[in-house]
């Protein structure tokens, strides 16, 4: 967490535009199946391990100081720490009304926090009118950080698509953080997290929506990582060059460099 916070502070101080991914088993397996997702992770300003299985593999590979950094935890740390108090925030995600509720709850807990706006995206892709609304709203408010609470891989693809169009510095893909911090999802005990069983706690709360994800990803991850650790298969580092220009709607004016 301390390394992640230091890196975020460095990026904000230098005004370098970028996005931060918090990735566990789900994100890793999405990247295995989807080269576009792999490219998004490779081109992030920072990707951190949001899940104990990724931490355990890191330890096995010699990164003994590696620790889990979750979206809800990173969000709360940045909002409450004094070194980030001069920066502004924008919430994008959740179902109707959740982003506003999250803003109100966090302002009540941390009166110093500067949350300048919220936006609830549609379930599917943004229409041209919705794109215009979001871009114009962000251009008017100029938040330093945009917190995107959708789901993987939608939020990662969303950040890569809209970062060049939005007048902001950093975007964070924090998944269910909006639901955690508004109490819609109950958190579990720390020992459950350290045992790598938070996914099971989540599954018990919402089996209807999550069983397919875990049934698809967990066995695939175990199979693939076992082959890697036994030396039967390798996944060499790859670079995924980003196109020089991201296609933009004709009506969009590029935001000023930050």
N, C-alpha and C positions, 0 to 999 in steps of 0.2 A: 504493500500500500504506500509506504513512504517513497519508494522509487517512482511509483505511478504519479503521486502527487507532485513530486519534484519535476517530473517530465511535463506534466500539465502546466505547472507554473512557468516553466521555461518557454513552452510554446505560446502561452498567453502573453508573457512579457515581450517576446520577440514579434508578436502579432502574426504568427505563421498559421495560415489556414490549414485545417486538417480535421480528421475525425478519429474518434477513439472507439475501438471495438472491444467488447468483453465477451470472450469466447470459451465455451466449454465443449463437451462432447457433441452437442447438437450442431454448433457452428463448425467444428472440425469435419463432421461427416457431411454437412451441407457443402463445404468447400471441396471435399473429395468427389462429390457427385456433380458439382456445378463449377466450371472454370471461372465463370463470372464472379461467383462468391469468393473463390480463391484469390482472384485478382484484387477484389475489394479489401480483403484482409491483408494482402501483401503490400498494399499501398496506403495503409492506415498510418496516421502519425504514431499510434501506439495500439498494440493488441495485447491484452492481459488475460491470464487464465481464470475464467469464471467457472470453476468446477474442480473438485478434488482429483478426479482421474487425470486431468492434464497436469496437475501439480505433482502427483505421484510419478508420472512419466518423466517430468522434469527432474525430480530428485534422482531417479534411476539413471538419467543421462548426465548426472554430475552437478546439476544446478540446485545445490542443497538449500540455498536461501529462498528459493522460489516459494511463494505463498499465494493463496487464493485471493482474488480481488473481484468482488461481485459488483454488479451495477448499482443496486440499492446502497451498498456500503460506500462506494466511491462517490456517489451523488451526495450522500449525507456528509461525508468528510469535507468535500469541497464547499458545500453550503455553510457549514458551521465554522470552518477555520478562518482565522482573522486575516491570513495572508491573501485570501480570495475575496475579501469583503467589498473591495472597490469594483468588482466585476458584476456584470448584469446577466440574468438568466431568462431563458424562454423555454416553455414546456410545450412539446409537440407529441401528442399521442394519447392513448387511452380511449375509452368510450366517451360518449357525450357527457360533458360535465366533470369528468375525472381530473383533467388537467387543472381546471379552475379550483376544484376542491383541494387538490394537492398544493396549489399555490397558497390558498387560505390557511391550510394547516401548517405549512412550513413558515409562513410569515408569523403565525401565532407562536411557534416554537423559537424562531430565530428572527426577532424584529429587525435586525440589521440587513437581512437578505434583500436583494434587489431583483425581484421577479417582474419583468417588464411586460410580459404577455404570454398568452397560451393559444394553442391551436389544436383542434381535433380533426385529424385527417380522416378521409373516408376509408372504408374497408379495402377498396380496390385502388387502382391508380388514380392520381389526381387528374381532373379534367383541366382544360386550358383555363377556364374561369377560376377553378380552385387554385391552380398554380399561380395565377396572377394575384389572387387574394393573399396567399401565403408570402409570396415574394415581396409584395408591396407592404404587407404588415411588418415583415422583418426589416425591410429597408427603412421603414419609418422609425422602428424601435431600436435598431442597431444593437442587438444583444451580443455580449461577448461569448456566451455559451448557449447552445441549443441542446436540450435534453430530449432525445427521441425514444419514446416508450411504445414500440409497436411489437414486433416479434422478429426472431431470426428465421429466414434471411431477409425479410422485408425491410427491416430497419437499416441493415448494412447497405443494401442496394439503394435505399432512400437517401442515405447520407452521401453516398458517392454521387448520386444523380443531382442532388440539390445544393451541395456545398459550394460549387462554383457560382451558383445563382443567388445565394443568400448573403446578405451583408452581416456576416458573423465571423468569428475566428475559429472556434472549436465546436464540433458536434459530437455527442456521446450517444451510443446505442445501448440503452440500459434496460431493454426488455420489460420485465414485469415490475420494475421499480415503482412506477406510479401506483400499481395495485398494492404493493407491499406497504408503501408509506401512507396510503389512505386506509389501510386496514382491510382491504378486500381479500388479500391473501395473508394468512397467518404465517408468521415466521416460525422456524423450528429451533430447538436447542442447539447450542454450539457443538455439542458432542455428535449430534446427528450430522451436522455439516462436515465435521472432520472425518467422520466415517464414510463420507461420500454418499450419503443417503438422503440428501435434501430433495433429490428428484423424486424419491418415493413418497416423501412428505407432501410434495406438490401434487403427485399423482392421486393420493388419497383425497385431496381437496377438490380436484377437478378431473376425475377419470375420463369423463366424456370427451374432453378436448385434448387430453395429453397422452392417452394410452397408445395411440398410433405413433406419436413422436418417439416415445421411449422404446416401444417394441421394434421400431425401425432402426433407431440409432444405437442403442446400447449394445445389442449383440454384434452389430457391424463394427463398432469401435473396438470391442473386446477381441474380435477375430483379427482385425487389421493390426492392432497394436501388439498382439501376441506374436504375429508373424514378424513384425519389426524387431521386437525385443529378442526373439530367437535367432535373428540374423537371416531369416528366410525371405524377407522383403525389405526394401529400403524406399524411403520417400525423400529423395534429395531436394535441397532447397531450390526453389524456382523463383524467377523474377517474372513479374506480370506488368510489363510497361503499360502505363495508362495512356489512352489516346491524347494527343496534344490538345485537342479541343473537344469539349463536350457539346453535343448538339443542343442548341438553345432555341426556344420559341422565338419567332421573329420579333415579337413585341418586347422581349426582355432586354433591358439595358444592364450591362455587366456592372456589378457593384464595385466600388472603389477598393483598391488593394488595402488590406488591413495590416 
